[in-house]
Amino acid sequence: MISAVTVRTSPSSNSPILETLQEGDKVLLKSTGATYDTIIFQNQLAYIRTQFLSDKQLKNRDVILRIRDLDPNAPMVALTFDDGPNPIATPKILDTLEKYEAIATFFDLGSLVERFPEVVKREEAIGCEVGCHSYAHKNLVTLTAEEIEEDLEKAEAAFQKVLGHKPYLYRPPYGNINSTVKEVLDYPLITWNIDSLDWKLKNKSKNLAQIRKTKNYDGHIILMHSIYNTTADTVAILVPELIQQGYQLVTVPELAYYKLGINLRTRTVYNGF
């Protein structure tokens, strides 16, 4: 709900006005900011001054993210990385992604976003999607709603400070989700359907063998961790191998869009498409 307010094309009082809305009108909130909130208006991003939005807890909403123009008929796979950023292993992974003009989805911890902000900025700068993996990697299903909310607020603040916006996706630690987690986390909840077991194997050859057990990756989400050098070594082989096999390496939102024709919805669990 809003009071009379202008909807603008950019977060500035000098930007063009798209529409003037009146009290009682409703808008689709995408993210909040210190001065302007980002909304979806007429199928595009638009901006409203923060103080005019009276209810920001919009539930089960679509999360509309950047989608590249890709070949819908070619196979696609989403590489995802948890537990980072790491100042050594993560840049090695990013080096490989940049070398092959590929992108992935990183689910980073708020506590490490604070410690290694430049690594997180680089993830987003090369086109990767950067999601949240909580602040402190606690098992959320063992926490109360208040404890989950406290962890979330700390994580969101870290992302806001470093990237200038809150995250748009969330992967709960260990992939553990219950009704309380769904109620508190107003995010698409992303799990996986291929586990590299890199956290356990910590060996390039074994990691690759585990991933290769799956013969067709199309529509799949592969879980890895951006904190191990052995994972970085795995990625250096896996990325060109996938490209040679004809796969497009995409973000999780892109996978959802091209495989099912959907935008991700909050409080909904996705493990592949």
N, C-alpha and C positions, 0 to 999 in steps of 0.2 A: 504494500500500500504506500502511496506517495502523496505528497502535497504538490501543488502546481510547480512544475519544474521542467526545465528544458533537457531534451535528449540530444547529445552532441556527438560529432563524428570522432572526436579525440578528447583526451582528458585535459581540456583547457577552456577557459571562458571565452577565448578568442576564436575557437573553432566553430565551423558551421553548425547550425541547429537543424536536426532532423525532424523534431516534433516537440510540441509543448503538451505535456500530460497534466491531468488534473487529479485532485485527491480522489482516491478510490480506484484509479487505474492500476493495473498490475503489469509487471515486467518480469522477464526471466533473468535471474541473477546468475552471472558466470563467476565473478570473483569480486572481492572487496579490496578497497585501497584506503590510504590515509585521507585522500581528498575526493577522489572519484571512484565509484564502483563501476565495474564492467558488466554490461548486460547484453543479451541477445535481442535485437530490435530489428524487425523487418528483415530477418535472416542475415543479419550482419552484426559485427561488434559495434557497440555504442557505449556512451558514458553518461552517468548521472552523478551529480554531487552526492557524496556519501550521506550527508545529514538528512536527505529527503526520503531515504528508504526506511520505512518503519518496521518491516518484517523481512529479515535476511535469511531466516532459516527455511528455505524452500526445499521440500523433500521430493525424492524420486524425480529429479529433473534430468534432462539430457545435458551431457557435458559436451559441448561442441568445440573441437580442437582443430588445429591445422591439419589438413589432409592434402597430401601432394597428388599431382596428376600422375597416376600409375596405370600400368596395363592390367585391367581387371581380369584378363584371361590367363595371365602368367601366375605361377605359384608364388605364394608369399609366406614368410615366416617372421616371427617377432623374437628377437634376442632380448632378454631382460636380465638385468644385473642388480642384485641386492647388496645391502650392508655397507655400501660405500658412503661417500667417496674415500678412496685411499690415495695418498700422495704419490705412491710409486706404481702400483698395479693399474689403477684406473687410467692414468695418462697413457700407459702402454696400450690399453684397450682402445682408447680414443685415437691413438696414432693409427692403429689398424683400420678403424672405422673411417677415418679421414682418408687414408691411403686408397681405399676402395670405394669412396664416396657412398658409404653405407651409414645407416643410423640404427639406433636401438632405443630401448626404454630403460632408464635407470631408476631404481627405487632406493632413494638415499635416506640415511638417518639424519634427523634434525641436528643431533649433537655433532655429527661429523660435517654437516653442511656449515655449521658455525666454525669448525676448525680448519676446513679446507675449502673456503669459498671460491677460490679461483678455479679449482677442478670442476666444481658444480657449474660455474659460469661457462666453462669450456664445453661441458656436456650439452648445455642448451644452445650454445653458440654454433655448434656444428650441426644442429638440427635434431638432436635427440630429444625425446620426451623425458622430463625429470619428474618422477612421482615420489610420494612419501612412503617411508617404511617405518614410520613412528619416530619418536624422538630418541628413545633409549632402548629399543628392541626388547621390550617386555612382552610376555605372552598375554595378549589382550583379553583372552577368554578367562583369565584368572583375576582380572581387575573389575572394579565397580565402574559404573557409568561415569561417576565423577573422576575416577582415576584415569580412565581413557580420555575424557575431555581435557584433563590437565596436561596429559602427554601430548595430545593433539594441538593444544594451544601453543605449547612450547615449540613443537615442530613447525607449525604454520608461521610462527614469528620468525624462525630461522630462515625459512624459505623466502618470506616476505622481505627480510633484510638483505638477503644475498641476491635474489633474482628479481625482486620488485613485485612479486605476486605470490600468492599461495599456490601450492601444488594442485593439480587437477585430477590426479589418480592416486590410489592408495593400495599398497600391498601390506596386509597385516603380517607381522613377524610369524614365521613358521606356516603361513597360510591359514592360521587358525581364526575362525569366524563363528560367532554365535549371534543370537538375536540382539544382545546388548551392543555388540560391536556394530551391527548394521544400523541400529537406532542412532548411535552417537556419530558414526562416521558418515557424513553426507558426501560421499565420494563413490565413484565406481570402484569396486573391490576386485583387484586383479590377482589371480593365482596363476597356475601353469598346468600344462599337460605333458611336458617333457622335463624331467629333472636330470641335470647333468651329474649330480652328486659330486660336484667339484669341491664342495666343502668337506667331503669325506675322503675322496680319492686323492686329491691334491697331486695329481700326476697328469701331464698333458695327454699321453697316449691312452690312459685309462678313461680320462674325461671324454675324449673323442670316441672311444669304443662305446661308452655308455650312451652318448648322444646318437651314434650311428645305429643303435638297436632299433630306432624308429626309421623306417624306410621311406616314408612320405611325410615331409614336414609341412605340407601346405595347410595353412590355417592354424598352425600350432604355435604355442608360446613356450619358449625354452628358458628354463631357469638356470642362471649362473650367478656368480658372486664377484663383484669388482674389487675384491680385497686381496686376491691371491695372484702371485706372479705366474703360477701354473695355469690359472685361468686366462691370464693375458696371453700366455704362450699357446693355449688352446684356441683362443679367438684368432690369433695370427694365422692359423691353419684353417679353421672352420669358416671364416668369412669368405675368403677367396674360393674355397671348396663349394660353398652354397651358391655363390654367384656363378661359378662355372656350371653348376647343375641347373641353372636357370631360375633360381629363386630371387625374388625381390625382398630385400631386408627392410622391414617396415616397423613402425611403432605399433603398439597395441591398439590405439584408436584407429589407425589406418587399417589394420587387420579386420577390425569389427565392421568398418565402413565398407570395405571391398568384398568381404566374404558374406556378410549378412545384410548389408545395406542399412546399418543402424548406427546411431550415435550411442555411446556408452551412457548408461543411466546410473544415477547415484543409488546407493544401497542395494546394488545388484552385483552378484558374483559372476565373474567371467574367468574361465580357465582355458579357453581356446575357441576357435570359430570354424 
